[in-house]
Amino acid sequence: AATAWDRGQGAWPQMSLAERIAAIENLCVELGKKREDIVNCLMWDIAKNSSDAAKEFDRTMDFVKAVITEIRADPTIKQGMAAWTEVSGVCAQVRRGPIGVMLGLAPFNYPLNEMYAMLIPAL
């Protein structure tokens, strides 16, 4: 992760928001191709039944799509930079973009869903 970050000069932090969204969408397509393998892994690794493991996978993919939809619907994002905003006399411009290496630790009972629930909004 630190090598990919490369003090902010790596490929990911240099991508535009649109490019990062496209990369996440491509990841979801590839994960979808491995759905059955991932569901089986969840079954064996944490003793979920087939139905619960499949629901976790599907819920996670739905969550990723919902986050992307919200990002695209937000008119303030504009490639990661919102317009100047004043709140209580303080003027600020919010920058949305990668700012460093992230550590995410998912619980054993919902590893896929909880990890992506932390990871995707951070990207």
N, C-alpha and C positions, 0 to 999 in steps of 0.2 A: 504494500500500500504506500509506504513512504517513497519507494522508487517511482511508482506511478505518479505520485503527487509531485515529486521533484521540485520541492520548494515553490509550488505554484506554476512551474513551467512545463509540467507533463502534458500529455495529450488531453486527458480528461479536463483538467482545469482551464485549458486553453480553448475548449470547445464552446460554441455558442449554446444557449439554452435549447434551441431547436435541434442542434446536433446531439445534445445529451438526451433529449426526449426520443429522438430517432434511435439512439443506441439502446435505450431502455425498451422501446417497442420491439426492436430486433431480438433483445434478450428474451422477452416474453414469447415471441414466436418460437425461438429455439427451445425454451423451457416447455412450451406446449407440445413440441415434438417428443419430449421425454416425460410427458405426464405420467404414463403408466409406471415407468421406472422410479420416478419420484414418489408416487403413491405407494409403490411396493417398499421403497426405502423407509418411508414414514411408518408403514405397517411393521416392518421388522425392527426398526431402530427404537421406536417408542411404543410398540404394541398397540397401535391404533387399529381399529377394524377397517375394512376396505372402504366402507361408506364415509366414515369420519376422515380418513386420509384424503379421499377424493374431494370431500367438501373443503378441507383446508387448502388444498391446491387451488381449487376453483375460486374460493373466496379470496385468496391471495392475488390471483390474476385479475379478478374483478376490482380489487382494491387498487392495484397498479394502474389499471385503465381509468378508474375514477379520479385518481390523483392527477394523471396526465390531462384528463378532461377539465378539471378545475384549474390547472395551470394555464391551459390554453384559453379558458373562459375569462381569466383575470386580466382586465385591460391595463392594469398598472404594471404588469411584468415587463413587457416590451424588451425582450431579449435580456432579461435579468436586471433591468434598471427601472425603478419606479420614478414617477414625477416627484418634484419637491413637494413635501407635505409639512404643514405646520400644526403642531399639537401643543396646546398650553404655552404658546410663545416660543416654542423650540422648533426650528426649521431643520428638516432632515430629508435626505434622499436614501431610500433603502436599496441596497445592492443585494441581489439574489444570485449567488454563485458559490462554487466550491471554495472553501476557505481552509481546508486542511484534512488530515487523516482522521477518520472516524472509527471508533470501536463500538461495535454492536454485539450484544450478548443476548441471545434468545433463550427463553425458557424451554425446558425439555418437552412440555406438553403441546405446544404449538410452535415448533421451531421455524417452520417456513413462514407462516403468517406473521408472527411477531417480528422476525428479522426484517422482512420486507416492509412491515409497517413502520419500522424505524429508518430503514435504509432509503427507500424510494423518495420520501419527502426531503431527505437530506441532499439528494442529488440535484 
